[in-house]
Each structure stands twice: as C-alpha cells, then as structure tokens.
Amino acid sequence: MSTTRTNLTVRPAAHADLPALLPVLAEAFSTGPVAEWAVPKPADRLAVFTGYFRFMLDLGMRYGRVDTTTDLSGAAIWYRRDETPSVLPDHVFGLEEATGTYAPKFLLLDAMFEARHPRMPHAYLAYIGVAPTRQRQGVGSALLTEAHEDIDAENLPAYLEASDPRNRDLYQRHGYQAGEPMRPTSSGPQFWPMWRGQLNGGARSPFPPPESLHRRSL
C-alpha cells in the first residue's frame, strides 16, 4: 500500500531501493552522542554505520517491515514482537561482522534494549532515519503516520527507543509516552523507552507496568 502525505508518498521498500537507503540511514545515525560513544574514532564512524545498516536493512527486509518514500529520503524498519524475546538467525555473528572491533558497544546496546523491552504483542520501531538534507521537513512524521494507521487498524501498541530529546518530543507528538531513561554504561548516551498504547475508548493504554518488562543484568 502507498499513501501520499504532504507531497510525500510512503510505500514499502523494495530490494532495488536498498543501495539508495543505505547511505540515508548510515548518514542519519553516524552523528550525535550515540555514534560518538559507539565509534569513538570519527574517521571510522561512517564506514561502521554503513556496514551496520547494510546488515539491518537485510534483516528488516527478511523478517520485518521496511517503509520508505518515493524520493527515498527516509526509511523506517519495523518488527512484530510478541511475548518472547526476538531472536534472529546469526544476529550476533552478523553484527560482529558488520561492525568489527566496535561490535562490543553495539552488542551492549542490544542487551540494554532487550532488557527493557515490553513482553507483550506490539509493533517495534527499530530504526527510523531521514537524509540530513531532508530532516525537519515532515519525512519522519510521514513514515510514522503511515505505519501507525496500520498498527491502529489492528489495535496494537507500538514501542521504540528515542536517542535524543528532539526525537523524543517528535514521538510524543505522535502519541508515545516516555519511560524511565536508560544508559548502556554510567557515561554512555541516554535513551528513552517509548510506548504508544492501544486505543481504548478514545484514550491510549498507559506504559506497561514493570512486571511486563524483562530486566536482566547487563
């Protein structure tokens, strides 16, 4: 299904789109506090995130949902999650191969995210990125709105992790609630778990209680 919003048409990504979407995501994620913490050497940063998102786009196309726009200015990777942890084949090996010597930081992020992930059926927004030249022009909102229409049609909640206050505020405008912040290490970057509840009588269900979250030592 394709939907046009404010001069943007959102549609499912095709394999032929991946060479164009790879630099969009790599460039979008290779700046800021998370990138600086995960890949301390600036000269390595873009290459590492390019390898990382080559792997993540492949996983998204095989096991999830990848949305983009007709001008390929943004992309979102979603997964359906149930009560059990998500285990994708060869995930650790693929992540190590994609990120090389920086893999321990990426694996630590994965462990933190999994420890706080709600254990109930929901849609999970793993990644959303917009080309730097197209940011703050409604591309991210268009991608979110398209997916939310399908999610709401199934009356499913949605979950994501926000990595900076500006993105957190954007998600809140789309109906998400922010949970208690988390960090992979005491000096690591801050993330906000965010929940967009099911509609119930016109109101959205609240953030899952602590017993719905699986916590473990990292």
N, C-alpha and C positions, 0 to 999 in steps of 0.2 A: 504494500500500500504506500502511496506517495501523497503527501499533504503539503499544500502551499501556504506559507505564513509570512506576511510582510516581505514579499519578494523573495522568500526562501522556500524552496521545495525540499522537504525532508523525505528521504527514502531509504530502504535497506541498502547497505553497501554490497557491491559485487566484488568478486576476486580481482577483476580488472581495475578496481579503484584503489587497491592496496598500495601500489607504488606512489600514488599521489597522497594518500592518507598517512603514510608512514612519516614523512617529514613534518606534516601538520602536528601529529601527536608528539614526536620527538622534540620539536622546537618548543611546543607549548609547555612541556614538562621539564625541559633542561635548564630552566632558570628558576630562581627563588630559593627559599631556605631548604626545602626538601631536597632539591637537586644538589645544592651545595653540601648538604650533610651526606647524602648518599654517594656522591662522586666529588670528593674534595678538590681534585685537580681540574681546573677549568678547561684545560686543553683536551681532557678525556671526556668531558661531560656529554657533548652532543653525540659522539660516537657510541657511548654506552647506552644512552637513551634510545638511539636508533636501533641498536641490537635488541634492547628490551622490548620496544614496541613492535618490532618485526615479529617477535615471539608472541606478544599479547594479541596482536591482530590475528595471527594464525589461530590461536586458541579461541578468540572470540568468534571467528567465522565458523569454526568447527563445533563449538559447544554452546555458544550464546547467541546474542543478537548484536549486530553492528549497524548503527544508523549513520547516515551522512547527509549532506546537502548536495544539490545538483552541481554547485560550483566547487564541491569538495573542500570547503573552507573549515569544516569541523567534523568531528566523529565522536560517537558515544558507544561504549561497549557495555552491554548488559548481560546478566546471567539470571536464570531462575534458580532460587535457592529453596530448599526445604529444611526440615528439622536437623538434618545431619550435615557435618562439615563437608565442604566441597573438595573433592579430590580429583584432580585432572591428571590423566596419564603423563608420566615423565615430566611433571611440573618442575620439580627441584632440579633435575638434570638439565632441562631446557633453560631454566633461569640462570643456572651457573654458566652454561654455555653462552648465553646471551650477554651476561654482564661481567664475566671474567673475574678478576680479582676483587671486584666490588660486590660480588654476589652476597657475602655475609650481611651487608646492610639491607639489601633487598629482601633477603630471607627473614631478617629480623622484622621488617615492616609487615611481611606476610603473616608472621606469627602473631604480631600485635593485633593486626586486623582480625585474624581468625579468632583470637581470644575474646574479642569484644563483639563478635558477630551474633546477631539475634538468631535463636534456634526456633524459627517458625517459618512457614512458607512466605516468601516475599520475592520481589524483583530487586536485584542488586546492581547498582550502577558502579561498575569497577573503575571506569575511566571516561572522562569527557574532556575534550580538548578542542581549541579553536586556533586557527592560524594567527600568529601575533598581529598581522596587519588587519585582521578582521575581528579582533576582540572588541568588546563593548559596542557591538553593532547588532545584537539580538540573535546571533547564531546559536550560542549556548542555550538561550531560552527556547528557541525554536526546537532544538533537539530534545530538550526536556519535555516540552509540551506534547510533542508527538508521542513519545513513549508513555507519558502519563495518561494520555487518552486510552491507550490500550490497557494499561495497568488498572485504571479505574473501571474499565468495562468488565474486568474480571474481579473487581473489588479486592485487589491485592494491595498490601502495603509495599513500600519501597525503602531501600536503605542505601547509604553511601557514606564515605568519609571525606570531609572537607579539609583542605590543607592550608587555607588562609582565611582571614576574616572576610575579605571581599567575596570569595566564593561561598562562604558560609551564609552571608547575607543574601546572596542570589538564591541559594537553595531555600532559605526561609521564605522568600517571596513566592516560591513555588510550592509551599505547603509543608516543608520539612521542619522538624523540631531538632534542636541541637542537644546532644547528650553531654556527659562529663568529658572534658578534653582528655586526650591521651598522648603520650610520648614514647617512642621506642627506647630511649635512654634518657637519663636525667638532663642531658644537654642537647637532646635531639629535637627535631621540629615538632610542633604541636599539630594535632589533628582533632577534628570534632566528628564523632559518630552522629549521623543524622537520619531521622526516621520520618517517613511520610505515611501516616496511618491510613487504615481503611476508612471509607466513609460510612458513618453510622448515624442516620437521622440528620444528615446535613453537617455533622461535625466529624473530624478525623480522630481515630483512636490514638491514645497517647503513646509515648515512647514505651517499649516493652519494659516490664519490671526487671530488676536484677536477676531473678531466678530464670528469666528467659535468655540470659546472656551466658555463654560458656566462657568461664575465666580459667586461665591456667598460668603457671609461672612461665615467664619468657626466658 
